[in-house]
Amino acid sequence: PEYQRRIRLVRDGMEKDGIELLLVFDPPNVFYLSGFQSFAMYNNECIILPLEGDPHLIVDPPEIGGALMHSWFVNVYGYPPTEERESFLSKLIIDKNGASSKIAVETNSRALPVRFYEAFRKHLPKANFVDGSDLVPQVKTRKSEEEITHLRHSALLTDAGMSAAINAIEIGASDNDVAVAAYEAMINGGSEYMCVDPIVTSGIRSSILHSNHKRITLNTGDTLLMELGACIQRYTAPAMRAAVIGEPSAEVRLVADACLGALDNVLSSLKAGISAHEVATAGWKALREAGDDIVFHGSFGYAIGAGFPPTWADNTGAIAWGNHTPLIAGQVFHHPVAVRKLGKFGVAFSETTVITENG
């Protein structure tokens, strides 16, 4: 019933826009509608979703076994090795009487190479191609109870990983040792392979966005920045924490207090109906106490859901200054309040939340 609900809602959007066929290329969206998953996504997997009739799933030939195991679709194909994939896909569309249809394509997907798309369109010169990048995400925005259950399970394992990571911090250990402890706790707890490997960075390296463990020995005074996310049924509930070996400096404490104040303001503001801009404004009010020489990415929240490497974000919402979109019940956000002073240290705290009518 859950998959049929998703298909029905996507088709409602298609019908509203006069779209006869939707081609779904983005791997998280393919998974969201079909259930197909693999650690080797981004290989031209595609769903042909007509306005009426059965959908079709086309995958890389080695993935047929996984597609049959995970997907509920009746029509599952592998791209034949003797024919160009663009040609095979277009023939399926022609067989569905879609040669001159209005076809929506997820043109913003990193899984749709320009060369593939251009070659594919040449096989269907009479079709009217339009952008359908928002059709699945607008359905994914509100998480179902089943999805929230997976996210809560992920959160428990993320917490276990973070506790293990913090307990592994000691003078003479390495940042790798901390990452190992986090990874072991999450995998032992039941996590699948993760959308993002455990992030552990220390000392000066903690001041560099998207750096990670690199065999660095931990010393007194080091600040560590950690970001983890266990995965259950491809759903991730991430968390960020900062730790210091020994007493934090006045500067580190000032930034940490500002981050925690901003996070508290964000969490206390969240509820259905409030705009993302209003929540971000509350976050900025406290974060400004960190000073003017900080590096902050500007986001007080991004939507999460089902995902594959390299990200657990699902691109269905953002909490940032200037975004006046109202929040709705059922949205799930990761709220990373991560501040860095380049060449010095980085501090980060976050929570993952589900929006309700009341908070």
Salt bridges, closest charged atoms under 4 A:
GLU2 OE2 - ARG5 NH2 2.86
GLU2 OE2 - ARG6 NE 2.91
ASP60 OD1 - ARG85 NH2 2.29
GLU83 OE2 - LYS91 NZ 3.01
GLU147 OE2 - ARG6 NH2 3.96
GLU192 OE1 - ARG234 NH1 3.47
GLU247 OE1 - ARG253 NH2 3.89
GLU251 OE2 - LYS341 NZ 3.03
GLU251 OE2 - LYS344 NZ 3.29
ASP293 OD1 - LYS341 NZ 3.10
ASP314 OD2 - LYS143 NZ 2.63
GLU351 OE2 - ARG241 NH2 2.95
